[in-house]
């Protein structure tokens, strides 16, 4: 291993066959066509990974849902909440600061980020263990799961250079392998009698598997941690706004999970967790764009080009494609939930359509606008938006949950989605018009129009597999016809992008 001042080269991607994400010696300023090309390949790769991961996860959750009770899922969800919150607190925005940072990436910066995150995760895991174990089973489960953060901290030196240059091959392979490891271990452990304890230990197995693969195949190899408080302060000055945004979002989302358990118990939290699992079918598309948009917009910013037209075009395509995924969730819920998870999860039917439409309302625009606003150093806008949509989620969802049951969570999600839509529209277009709002609202209206007959069919046919298939087919046909009528140019753009991407992957294969 070389000395601390060595520069970590960035992976180079070309328009020809892939080279295994090998690092290049230099980091030249990328041109617009190369930025969009890398972003497109990265987004599609992440999307493909997302579908694979979610399919594996869905199969694992179906198996676990048939062996565990909703209360067990609620305790695991609580543990995941603590792990997620701890991960973002430990990150400190340092990785985001390095992604946005122009120029070459010193090895010493990666060592410092690793050292800082390692110290933070050890402290967090120790505190959760000391506080959680005496509180009973839920606290002990959370303590076991939290120690996975210590292993995850060692991923940063390999992941940051790859994320920075949108070279996702090794990162995505590691993520797929670790998800397979988690699901295989969790299902096997529960099946042989370890119950929820096996699911908790699977978190450690996941982290260890991902770290080994990423370190073995990443650009840095093994790297030792170090501390430099002066450099940490410099990186924090760039990353704290990003981190503050992430913390607010975590308080909003994960705090909501804690509030659900307090107001309605672990069973309601388990149902909410299952609803989230369903909506991740849509979120995988958003995830790919969220993840790529920040480095892509950061590199595009270096060229001096106006990014707003790209934001509008990409958001419009994302909204149209998202609708294809939302229609079965919103329209087929009466058959979808019992067919996949069994009749004891029926309460989720009330929430799923509202939650899916909420994701459709805010997700496509936010997936692109987040990266754009962060690259423009306008994280303050996103911070204010997250605070307001969190207040909408809590202020609408929790009172209705207490008064009318689980459906209140769906209305809370709708209020949150509407808040996000209005904030982002104003932030991107400055003076929002009917044109800017139509980027999201026209595909959303098509989703609602297609979901109503699909819901009627799913309910009237007996809520079985046949009803699921017929209602999904009818809903999708209606949606496709509507977007072809009102968004023909966007559909054509999406088809051209799909063909170009397919040719790229066929050439690589």
C-alpha positions as CSV (number, residue, x, y, z in Angstrom):
1,X,0.0,0.0,0.0
2,X,1.3,3.4,-0.9
3,X,1.8,6.5,1.2
4,X,-0.9,8.8,2.5
5,X,-0.5,11.4,-0.2
6,X,-1.2,9.1,-3.1
7,X,-4.1,10.1,-5.2
8,X,-6.9,7.6,-5.8
9,X,-7.6,7.6,-9.5
10,X,-11.2,7.6,-10.7
11,X,-12.7,4.7,-12.7
12,X,-12.9,5.4,-16.4
13,X,-15.9,4.4,-18.5
14,X,-15.9,4.5,-22.2
15,X,-18.6,4.2,-24.9
16,X,-17.1,0.8,-25.9
17,X,-17.1,-2.5,-24.0
18,X,-16.7,-2.2,-20.2
19,X,-13.3,-2.5,-18.8
20,X,-14.2,-3.7,-15.4
21,X,-14.3,-0.2,-13.9
22,X,-10.5,0.0,-13.8
23,X,-9.2,3.2,-12.4
24,X,-7.6,5.8,-14.7
25,X,-4.5,7.8,-13.9
26,X,-6.2,11.2,-14.4
27,X,-9.5,12.9,-13.7
28,X,-10.1,15.1,-16.8
29,X,-13.1,17.4,-16.9
30,X,-15.9,15.4,-18.3
31,X,-17.8,16.7,-21.3
32,X,-21.6,16.9,-21.2
33,X,-22.2,13.8,-23.5
34,X,-19.9,11.7,-21.3
35,X,-21.6,12.8,-18.1
36,X,-25.1,12.0,-19.5
37,X,-23.8,8.7,-20.9
38,X,-22.3,7.6,-17.6
39,X,-25.4,8.8,-15.7
40,X,-27.7,6.9,-18.0
41,X,-25.6,3.7,-17.7
42,X,-25.3,4.1,-14.0
43,X,-29.1,4.8,-13.5
44,X,-30.0,1.7,-15.6
45,X,-27.5,-0.4,-13.8
46,X,-28.8,0.7,-10.4
47,X,-32.3,0.1,-11.6
48,X,-31.5,-3.4,-12.8
49,X,-29.8,-4.0,-9.4
50,X,-32.8,-2.5,-7.7
51,X,-35.2,-4.9,-9.4
52,X,-33.0,-7.9,-8.6
53,X,-32.5,-6.8,-5.0
54,X,-36.2,-6.1,-4.5
55,X,-37.2,-9.4,-6.1
56,X,-34.8,-11.3,-3.8
57,X,-36.0,-9.2,-0.9
58,X,-39.7,-9.7,-1.7
59,X,-39.2,-13.5,-1.9
60,X,-37.3,-13.4,1.4
61,X,-40.0,-11.2,3.0
62,X,-42.8,-13.5,1.8
63,X,-41.0,-16.5,3.4
64,X,-40.4,-14.5,6.6
65,X,-43.9,-13.2,6.7
66,X,-45.3,-16.7,6.7
67,X,-43.0,-17.8,9.6
68,X,-43.0,-14.6,11.7
69,X,-45.8,-12.5,13.2
70,X,-46.5,-8.9,12.5
71,X,-45.1,-8.1,16.0
72,X,-41.8,-9.7,15.0
73,X,-41.7,-7.6,11.9
74,X,-42.4,-4.5,14.0
75,X,-39.4,-5.2,16.3
76,X,-37.1,-5.8,13.3
77,X,-38.4,-2.6,11.7
78,X,-37.5,-0.8,14.9
79,X,-34.0,-2.2,14.8
80,X,-33.7,-1.1,11.2
81,X,-34.8,2.4,12.1
82,X,-32.0,2.6,14.7
83,X,-29.4,1.2,12.3
84,X,-30.4,3.6,9.5
85,X,-30.3,6.6,11.8
86,X,-27.0,5.6,13.2
87,X,-25.5,5.1,9.7
88,X,-26.4,8.7,8.7
89,X,-25.2,10.2,11.9
90,X,-21.9,8.4,11.6
91,X,-21.5,9.5,7.9
92,X,-21.4,13.1,8.8
93,X,-21.8,14.1,5.2
94,X,-18.1,13.4,4.6
95,X,-18.7,11.1,1.7
96,X,-21.0,13.6,0.0
97,X,-18.4,16.3,0.4
98,X,-15.8,14.2,-1.4
99,X,-18.3,13.4,-4.2
100,X,-18.9,17.1,-4.8
101,X,-15.3,18.1,-4.4
102,X,-13.6,19.0,-7.7
103,X,-10.2,17.8,-8.8
104,X,-8.3,14.7,-7.7
105,X,-9.2,12.6,-4.7
106,X,-6.3,12.1,-2.2
107,X,-5.9,8.8,-0.5
108,X,-5.5,10.6,2.8
109,X,-9.0,12.0,2.6
110,X,-10.4,8.4,2.2
111,X,-8.4,7.3,5.3
112,X,-9.6,10.2,7.3
113,X,-13.3,9.6,6.4
114,X,-12.9,5.9,7.3
115,X,-11.3,6.8,10.6
116,X,-14.0,9.3,11.5
117,X,-16.8,6.9,10.6
118,X,-15.2,4.0,12.3
119,X,-14.9,5.9,15.6
120,X,-18.5,7.1,15.3
121,X,-20.0,3.7,14.5
122,X,-18.2,2.0,17.5
123,X,-19.6,4.7,19.8
124,X,-23.1,4.4,18.4
125,X,-23.2,0.6,18.6
126,X,-21.8,0.7,22.2
127,X,-24.5,3.2,23.3
128,X,-27.3,1.2,21.7
129,X,-26.0,-2.0,23.4
130,X,-25.7,-0.4,26.8
131,X,-29.2,1.2,26.6
132,X,-31.0,-1.4,24.6
133,X,-30.1,-4.8,26.1
134,X,-31.7,-4.0,29.5
135,X,-35.0,-3.0,27.8
136,X,-35.8,-6.5,26.6
137,X,-36.1,-8.4,23.3
138,X,-36.6,-5.4,21.0
139,X,-33.6,-3.5,22.5
140,X,-31.3,-6.6,22.3
141,X,-32.3,-7.2,18.7
142,X,-31.5,-3.5,17.8
143,X,-28.1,-3.8,19.6
144,X,-27.1,-6.8,17.5
145,X,-28.1,-5.1,14.3
146,X,-26.3,-1.9,15.1
147,X,-22.9,-3.5,15.3
148,X,-23.2,-4.0,11.5
149,X,-22.5,-0.3,11.2
150,X,-18.9,-0.8,12.3
151,X,-18.3,-3.2,9.4
152,X,-20.2,-0.8,7.0
153,X,-17.8,2.0,7.9
154,X,-15.0,0.2,6.1
155,X,-16.8,0.4,2.8
156,X,-16.3,4.1,2.3
157,X,-12.7,4.1,1.0
158,X,-13.7,1.8,-1.9
159,X,-17.2,3.1,-2.6
160,X,-16.6,6.9,-2.6
161,X,-14.2,7.0,-5.7
162,X,-16.6,4.7,-7.6
163,X,-19.7,6.7,-6.7
164,X,-17.9,10.0,-7.5
165,X,-17.3,9.0,-11.1
166,X,-20.6,7.1,-11.6
167,X,-18.7,3.8,-12.0
168,X,-21.1,1.5,-10.2
169,X,-20.3,-2.0,-11.4
170,X,-18.3,-3.2,-8.3
171,X,-20.5,-1.3,-5.9
172,X,-23.7,-2.8,-7.3
173,X,-22.2,-6.3,-7.4
174,X,-21.3,-6.1,-3.7
175,X,-24.8,-4.8,-2.9
176,X,-26.5,-7.7,-4.7
177,X,-24.3,-10.3,-3.1
178,X,-24.9,-8.9,0.4
179,X,-28.7,-8.9,-0.1
180,X,-28.5,-12.5,-1.2
181,X,-26.5,-13.3,1.9
182,X,-28.9,-11.5,4.2
183,X,-32.0,-13.2,2.8
184,X,-30.5,-16.6,2.7
185,X,-29.2,-16.4,6.2
186,X,-32.3,-14.8,7.7
187,X,-34.8,-17.3,6.1
188,X,-32.5,-20.3,7.0
189,X,-32.0,-19.1,10.6
190,X,-35.8,-18.5,11.2
191,X,-36.6,-21.9,9.6
192,X,-34.3,-23.8,11.9
193,X,-35.8,-22.1,15.0
194,X,-33.8,-19.0,15.8
195,X,-36.8,-16.7,15.1
196,X,-36.2,-13.0,15.0
197,X,-32.7,-13.4,16.4
198,X,-31.7,-15.0,13.1
199,X,-32.9,-12.0,11.2
200,X,-30.9,-9.7,13.5
201,X,-27.7,-11.7,13.0
202,X,-28.3,-11.6,9.3
203,X,-27.5,-7.9,9.4
204,X,-24.0,-8.7,10.5
205,X,-23.6,-11.3,7.8
206,X,-24.8,-8.8,5.2
207,X,-22.3,-6.2,6.2
208,X,-19.4,-8.6,6.3
209,X,-20.2,-10.1,2.9
210,X,-20.5,-6.7,1.2
211,X,-17.3,-5.3,2.8
212,X,-15.2,-8.3,1.7
213,X,-16.4,-8.1,-1.9
214,X,-16.1,-4.4,-2.2
215,X,-12.6,-4.3,-0.7
216,X,-11.4,-7.2,-2.8
217,X,-12.7,-5.7,-6.1
218,X,-12.7,-2.0,-5.4
219,X,-10.0,0.6,-6.4
220,X,-8.4,1.1,-3.0
221,X,-8.0,-2.4,-1.5
222,X,-7.4,-2.6,2.2
223,X,-6.9,0.9,3.7
224,X,-6.1,1.9,7.3
225,X,-8.1,4.5,9.1
226,X,-6.5,7.7,10.4
227,X,-7.7,10.9,12.1
228,X,-7.0,14.5,11.2
229,X,-9.3,16.9,13.0
230,X,-8.3,19.8,10.8
231,X,-9.2,18.0,7.6
232,X,-12.4,16.6,9.2
233,X,-13.5,20.2,10.0
234,X,-12.9,21.2,6.4
235,X,-14.9,18.3,5.0
236,X,-17.7,18.9,7.5
237,X,-18.0,22.5,6.4
238,X,-19.0,21.1,3.0
239,X,-21.0,18.1,4.2
240,X,-23.0,19.4,7.2
241,X,-25.8,20.9,5.1
242,X,-26.1,17.6,3.3
243,X,-26.0,15.7,6.6
244,X,-28.5,18.0,8.2
245,X,-30.9,17.2,5.4
246,X,-30.4,13.5,5.8
247,X,-30.9,13.7,9.6
248,X,-34.1,15.6,9.2
249,X,-35.3,13.0,6.6
250,X,-34.4,10.2,9.0
251,X,-36.2,11.9,11.9
252,X,-39.2,12.3,9.7
253,X,-39.3,8.7,8.4
254,X,-37.8,6.7,11.1
255,X,-39.3,8.8,13.8
256,X,-42.6,8.1,12.2
257,X,-42.0,4.4,12.7
258,X,-41.4,4.9,16.4
259,X,-44.5,7.1,16.6
260,X,-46.6,4.4,14.9
261,X,-45.4,1.8,17.4
262,X,-46.2,4.2,20.3
263,X,-49.7,5.1,19.0
264,X,-50.9,1.8,17.5
265,X,-48.5,-0.9,18.5
266,X,-46.0,-3.2,16.8
267,X,-48.7,-4.8,14.7
268,X,-49.5,-1.4,13.0
269,X,-45.8,-0.9,12.5
270,X,-45.5,-4.3,10.9
271,X,-48.3,-3.5,8.4
272,X,-46.7,-0.1,7.6
273,X,-43.4,-2.0,7.0
274,X,-45.1,-4.3,4.5
275,X,-46.7,-1.3,2.7
276,X,-43.2,0.2,2.4
277,X,-41.9,-3.1,0.9
278,X,-44.6,-2.9,-1.8
279,X,-43.8,0.8,-2.6
280,X,-40.1,0.0,-3.0
281,X,-41.1,-1.5,-6.4
282,X,-41.5,2.1,-7.4
283,X,-38.7,3.5,-5.3
284,X,-36.1,1.3,-7.1
285,X,-36.6,3.6,-10.1
286,X,-36.3,6.7,-7.9
287,X,-33.3,5.2,-6.1
288,X,-31.4,4.9,-9.3
289,X,-32.0,8.5,-10.2
290,X,-31.4,9.8,-6.7
291,X,-28.1,8.1,-6.6
292,X,-26.9,9.2,-10.0
293,X,-28.3,12.7,-10.1
294,X,-26.0,14.2,-7.5
295,X,-22.6,13.2,-9.0
296,X,-24.0,13.8,-12.5
297,X,-25.2,17.3,-11.7
298,X,-21.9,18.0,-9.8
299,X,-19.9,17.1,-12.9
300,X,-22.3,18.9,-15.2
301,X,-22.0,22.0,-13.0
302,X,-18.2,22.1,-13.8
303,X,-19.1,22.5,-17.5
304,X,-21.2,25.7,-16.8
305,X,-24.3,24.4,-18.6
306,X,-27.9,25.1,-17.5
307,X,-29.2,21.9,-15.9
308,X,-32.9,22.9,-15.6
309,X,-33.9,21.6,-19.1
310,X,-32.3,18.3,-18.2
311,X,-34.1,18.2,-14.9
312,X,-37.5,18.7,-16.6
313,X,-36.9,16.1,-19.3
314,X,-35.6,13.5,-16.9
315,X,-38.4,14.1,-14.4
316,X,-41.0,13.8,-17.1
317,X,-39.6,10.5,-18.3
318,X,-39.3,9.2,-14.7
319,X,-42.9,10.1,-13.9
320,X,-44.3,8.3,-17.0
321,X,-42.2,5.1,-16.2
322,X,-43.2,5.3,-12.5
323,X,-46.8,5.2,-13.4
324,X,-46.4,1.7,-15.0
325,X,-45.2,0.5,-11.6
326,X,-47.8,2.4,-9.5
327,X,-50.9,1.2,-11.3
328,X,-50.7,-2.4,-10.0
329,X,-50.1,-1.2,-6.4
330,X,-52.9,1.4,-6.4
331,X,-55.4,-0.5,-8.4
332,X,-54.8,-4.2,-7.6
333,X,-54.2,-3.9,-3.8
334,X,-57.3,-5.9,-2.8
335,X,-55.9,-9.0,-4.6
336,X,-52.2,-8.2,-4.5
337,X,-51.8,-8.1,-0.7
338,X,-53.6,-11.4,0.2
339,X,-52.2,-13.3,-2.8
340,X,-48.6,-12.4,-1.9
341,X,-48.7,-12.2,1.9
342,X,-51.8,-13.9,3.1
343,X,-55.2,-12.7,4.5
344,X,-53.8,-11.6,7.9
345,X,-52.1,-8.7,6.1
346,X,-55.4,-7.3,4.8
347,X,-55.2,-4.0,6.7
348,X,-52.4,-3.0,4.3
349,X,-55.0,-2.9,1.5
350,X,-56.3,0.4,2.9
351,X,-53.0,2.1,2.9
352,X,-51.2,0.8,-0.2
353,X,-53.1,2.8,-2.8
354,X,-52.6,6.1,-1.0
355,X,-48.9,5.4,-0.3
356,X,-48.3,4.4,-3.9
357,X,-49.9,7.6,-5.2
358,X,-47.9,9.7,-2.7
359,X,-44.7,8.1,-4.1
360,X,-45.8,8.9,-7.6
361,X,-46.7,12.5,-6.7
362,X,-43.3,13.5,-5.3
363,X,-40.8,10.8,-6.3
364,X,-40.0,11.4,-10.0
365,X,-39.3,15.1,-9.6
366,X,-37.4,14.7,-6.3
367,X,-35.2,12.0,-7.8
368,X,-33.7,14.5,-10.2
369,X,-34.2,17.8,-8.3
370,X,-32.4,16.6,-5.2
371,X,-29.2,16.1,-7.1
372,X,-29.6,19.4,-9.0
373,X,-30.2,21.5,-5.8
374,X,-27.4,19.8,-3.9
375,X,-24.9,20.4,-6.7
376,X,-26.0,24.1,-6.7
377,X,-25.3,24.3,-2.9
378,X,-29.0,24.8,-2.2
379,X,-29.4,22.1,0.4
380,X,-31.2,24.7,2.6
381,X,-34.2,24.5,0.3
382,X,-34.3,20.7,0.7
383,X,-33.8,21.0,4.4
384,X,-36.9,23.4,4.8
385,X,-38.9,21.1,2.5
386,X,-38.0,18.0,4.6
387,X,-39.1,19.7,7.8
388,X,-42.4,20.8,6.3
389,X,-43.2,17.5,4.7
390,X,-42.3,15.7,8.0
391,X,-44.7,18.0,9.8
392,X,-47.4,17.2,7.2
393,X,-46.7,13.4,7.5
394,X,-46.9,13.5,11.3
395,X,-49.6,16.1,11.6
396,X,-52.0,14.4,9.2
397,X,-51.0,10.7,9.6
398,X,-50.8,10.3,13.4
399,X,-54.1,11.9,14.4
400,X,-56.0,9.9,11.8
401,X,-54.1,6.8,12.8
402,X,-55.3,7.3,16.4
403,X,-58.9,8.1,15.5
404,X,-59.6,5.9,12.4
405,X,-56.8,3.3,12.2
406,X,-54.1,2.4,9.8
407,X,-55.6,4.3,6.8
408,X,-54.4,7.5,8.5
409,X,-50.8,6.6,7.5
410,X,-51.9,6.7,3.8
411,X,-53.3,10.2,4.2
412,X,-50.2,11.3,6.0
413,X,-48.1,10.1,3.0
414,X,-50.3,12.0,0.6
415,X,-49.9,15.2,2.6
416,X,-46.1,14.7,2.6
417,X,-46.0,14.1,-1.1
418,X,-48.0,17.2,-1.9
419,X,-45.7,19.3,0.2
420,X,-42.6,17.9,-1.6
421,X,-44.2,18.5,-5.0
422,X,-44.9,22.2,-4.3
423,X,-41.5,22.9,-2.7
424,X,-39.5,21.3,-5.6
425,X,-41.6,22.9,-8.3
426,X,-40.9,26.4,-6.9
427,X,-37.2,25.6,-6.3
428,X,-36.5,24.3,-9.8
429,X,-38.7,26.6,-11.9
430,X,-38.7,29.7,-9.6
431,X,-42.1,30.7,-11.0
432,X,-44.1,27.5,-11.3
433,X,-46.7,27.3,-14.0
434,X,-49.2,24.8,-15.3
435,X,-46.5,23.4,-17.5
436,X,-44.0,22.7,-14.7
437,X,-46.7,21.1,-12.5
438,X,-47.9,19.0,-15.4
439,X,-44.6,17.1,-15.4
440,X,-45.9,15.1,-12.4
441,X,-49.7,15.8,-12.2
442,X,-50.6,14.5,-15.7
443,X,-49.0,11.0,-15.2
444,X,-50.5,11.0,-11.7
445,X,-54.0,11.7,-13.1
446,X,-53.5,8.8,-15.6
447,X,-52.6,6.5,-12.7
448,X,-55.7,7.4,-10.8
449,X,-57.9,7.0,-13.9
450,X,-56.4,3.5,-14.6
451,X,-56.5,2.4,-10.9
452,X,-60.3,2.8,-10.4
453,X,-61.4,0.1,-12.8
454,X,-58.5,-2.1,-11.8
455,X,-59.6,-1.8,-8.1
456,X,-63.2,-2.7,-9.1
457,X,-62.1,-5.8,-10.9
458,X,-59.7,-6.9,-8.2
459,X,-62.5,-6.6,-5.6
460,X,-65.4,-8.2,-7.6
461,X,-63.5,-11.2,-8.9
462,X,-62.7,-12.7,-5.5
463,X,-59.3,-11.3,-4.6
464,X,-57.3,-14.3,-5.9
465,X,-54.5,-14.7,-8.5
466,X,-56.9,-14.5,-11.4
467,X,-58.3,-11.2,-10.1
468,X,-54.8,-9.9,-9.6
469,X,-53.7,-10.7,-13.2
470,X,-56.9,-9.4,-14.9
471,X,-57.0,-6.2,-12.9
472,X,-53.3,-5.5,-13.5
473,X,-53.7,-6.0,-17.3
474,X,-56.8,-3.7,-17.5
475,X,-55.2,-1.0,-15.4
476,X,-51.9,-1.1,-17.4
477,X,-53.7,-0.9,-20.7
478,X,-55.8,2.1,-19.7
479,X,-52.6,3.8,-18.3
480,X,-50.6,3.2,-21.5
481,X,-53.4,4.6,-23.7
482,X,-53.7,7.7,-21.5
483,X,-50.0,8.6,-21.5
484,X,-49.8,8.0,-25.2
485,X,-52.5,10.5,-25.7
486,X,-51.2,13.2,-23.2
487,X,-47.5,12.5,-23.1
488,X,-46.6,11.0,-26.5
489,X,-43.3,12.9,-26.8
490,X,-42.1,11.8,-23.3
491,X,-43.0,8.2,-24.1
492,X,-41.0,8.4,-27.3
493,X,-38.0,9.8,-25.4
494,X,-38.3,6.9,-22.9
495,X,-38.4,4.4,-25.7
496,X,-35.4,5.8,-27.4
497,X,-33.5,5.9,-24.1
498,X,-34.5,2.3,-23.5
499,X,-33.3,1.2,-26.9
500,X,-30.0,3.0,-26.5
501,X,-29.5,1.4,-23.1
502,X,-30.4,-2.0,-24.4
503,X,-27.8,-1.7,-27.2
504,X,-25.2,-0.6,-24.7
505,X,-25.8,-3.7,-22.5
506,X,-26.0,-6.0,-25.5
507,X,-22.6,-4.7,-26.7
508,X,-21.2,-5.2,-23.2
509,X,-22.5,-8.7,-23.0
